[in-house]
Amino acid sequence: MLDADFFRRWVAATAASVDREAERLTALDSAIGDADHGSNMQRGFKAVTAALEKEAPETPGAILMLAGRQLISTVGGASGPLYGTLLRRTGKALGDAAEVTEAQLAEALRAGVEGVMVLGGAAPGDKTMVDALVPAVDALGDGFAAARTAAEEGALATVPLQARKGRASYLGERSIGHQDPGATSSALLIAGLAEASGE
């Protein structure tokens, strides 16, 4: 069973990896976006970490809801609302339970990803964060390590795609050959899940 401590570890692991990878995320974003994805995500997860230390929510759902609210209020551009929707929808789906199963988390995360797809109007293959999240959720039944691998492969698979959504879509064919920064940061989020579980 996954309790509040597990979800705190997940957020902390993600915040640490976003901090480490911020420059790479910004470099990816400078090729096809606004060159601010790394710094935006870094600021957002620092705010999430600070809020969790201050408020200390006691259930998995409450932790994700708080994290989502912080990301919406502190991350610029489209990333804040998209990541915020992902975590808030997932948290809402988990409800008030003190502990959840891996299967319940997978189901809740799927609801979160569906919220992202509705908000952003994106589908797999559009060269967005969805390209990492959908395969990750599909692989969660095989464990967190499998989900991490699927997310990382999904992010890499955005390189040959032409962007059809987001700022990168304005570049048309010039977006081909670059890895999507949103898919890359989403893979960090899923990797944090694997790290929190010890897989």
KAJO-V123712 format. One record per residue. N is the residue number from 0. PSI is psi in degrees with one decimal (NA if undefined). Layout:
# KAJO-V123712
n=N psi=PSI
n=N psi=PSI
This chain:
# KAJO-V123712
n=0 psi=146.0
n=1 psi=120.0
n=2 psi=-174.0
n=3 psi=-36.7
n=4 psi=-39.2
n=5 psi=-45.1
n=6 psi=-33.3
n=7 psi=-41.5
n=8 psi=-40.1
n=9 psi=-49.5
n=10 psi=-42.4
n=11 psi=-42.0
n=12 psi=-40.7
n=13 psi=-44.1
n=14 psi=-41.3
n=15 psi=-41.8
n=16 psi=-34.6
n=17 psi=-40.0
n=18 psi=-45.1
n=19 psi=-38.9
n=20 psi=6.9
n=21 psi=-43.8
n=22 psi=-39.4
n=23 psi=-41.0
n=24 psi=-40.7
n=25 psi=-38.0
n=26 psi=-43.2
n=27 psi=-40.8
n=28 psi=-26.8
n=29 psi=-24.6
n=30 psi=-36.4
n=31 psi=11.3
n=32 psi=-141.8
n=33 psi=5.5
n=34 psi=34.2
n=35 psi=6.8
n=36 psi=-42.3
n=37 psi=-48.6
n=38 psi=-36.8
n=39 psi=-47.0
n=40 psi=-37.9
n=41 psi=-48.0
n=42 psi=-43.3
n=43 psi=-46.8
n=44 psi=-26.2
n=45 psi=-41.2
n=46 psi=-38.6
n=47 psi=-47.1
n=48 psi=-44.9
n=49 psi=-41.9
n=50 psi=-39.5
n=51 psi=-34.2
n=52 psi=-35.9
n=53 psi=-43.2
n=54 psi=-29.7
n=55 psi=62.0
n=56 psi=151.2
n=57 psi=-3.9
n=58 psi=154.6
n=59 psi=-45.3
n=60 psi=-42.1
n=61 psi=-36.4
n=62 psi=-46.9
n=63 psi=-36.2
n=64 psi=-43.9
n=65 psi=-44.5
n=66 psi=-43.9
n=67 psi=-42.2
n=68 psi=-42.0
n=69 psi=-42.0
n=70 psi=-39.8
n=71 psi=-39.0
n=72 psi=-16.5
n=73 psi=-17.9
n=74 psi=127.6
n=75 psi=173.3
n=76 psi=-155.3
n=77 psi=-22.1
n=78 psi=-39.7
n=79 psi=-56.1
n=80 psi=-37.2
n=81 psi=-49.5
n=82 psi=-38.9
n=83 psi=-43.1
n=84 psi=-42.7
n=85 psi=-50.8
n=86 psi=-38.1
n=87 psi=-42.9
n=88 psi=-40.6
n=89 psi=-46.3
n=90 psi=-42.4
n=91 psi=-40.3
n=92 psi=-28.6
n=93 psi=-21.7
n=94 psi=-147.9
n=95 psi=10.7
n=96 psi=139.9
n=97 psi=-27.0
n=98 psi=147.7
n=99 psi=156.7
n=100 psi=166.0
n=101 psi=-37.1
n=102 psi=-40.0
n=103 psi=-39.3
n=104 psi=-43.4
n=105 psi=-43.1
n=106 psi=-42.6
n=107 psi=-41.2
n=108 psi=-34.8
n=109 psi=-40.6
n=110 psi=-39.3
n=111 psi=-44.6
n=112 psi=-38.4
n=113 psi=-36.8
n=114 psi=-40.4
n=115 psi=-43.4
n=116 psi=-38.2
n=117 psi=-47.4
n=118 psi=-45.5
n=119 psi=-10.1
n=120 psi=23.4
n=121 psi=149.4
n=122 psi=164.2
n=123 psi=137.3
n=124 psi=-6.1
n=125 psi=2.1
n=126 psi=58.9
n=127 psi=-175.4
n=128 psi=-24.9
n=129 psi=-31.1
n=130 psi=-21.8
n=131 psi=-36.1
n=132 psi=-41.7
n=133 psi=-50.3
n=134 psi=-32.8
n=135 psi=-46.7
n=136 psi=-39.3
n=137 psi=-31.8
n=138 psi=-9.2
n=139 psi=-28.6
n=140 psi=-22.8
n=141 psi=6.6
n=142 psi=166.1
n=143 psi=-35.4
n=144 psi=-38.9
n=145 psi=-38.7
n=146 psi=-40.9
n=147 psi=-46.9
n=148 psi=-44.0
n=149 psi=-39.3
n=150 psi=-43.3
n=151 psi=-40.9
n=152 psi=-37.3
n=153 psi=-40.5
n=154 psi=-44.3
n=155 psi=-34.4
n=156 psi=-9.3
n=157 psi=-16.0
n=158 psi=-51.1
n=159 psi=-2.5
n=160 psi=152.5
n=161 psi=130.0
n=162 psi=133.5
n=163 psi=-4.6
n=164 psi=160.2
n=165 psi=-176.8
n=166 psi=-37.3
n=167 psi=-25.4
n=168 psi=-22.6
n=169 psi=-21.7
n=170 psi=-13.2
n=171 psi=-130.0
n=172 psi=-19.6
n=173 psi=-12.3
n=174 psi=-14.2
n=175 psi=138.8
n=176 psi=0.8
n=177 psi=138.9
n=178 psi=136.9
n=179 psi=126.4
n=180 psi=-36.8
n=181 psi=-39.8
n=182 psi=-34.8
n=183 psi=-44.8
n=184 psi=-32.1
n=185 psi=-37.1
n=186 psi=-32.9
n=187 psi=-39.3
n=188 psi=-44.4
n=189 psi=-36.4
n=190 psi=-34.9
n=191 psi=-34.6
n=192 psi=-45.5
n=193 psi=-40.6
n=194 psi=-41.7
n=195 psi=-31.0
n=196 psi=-11.8
n=197 psi=10.4
n=198 psi=NA
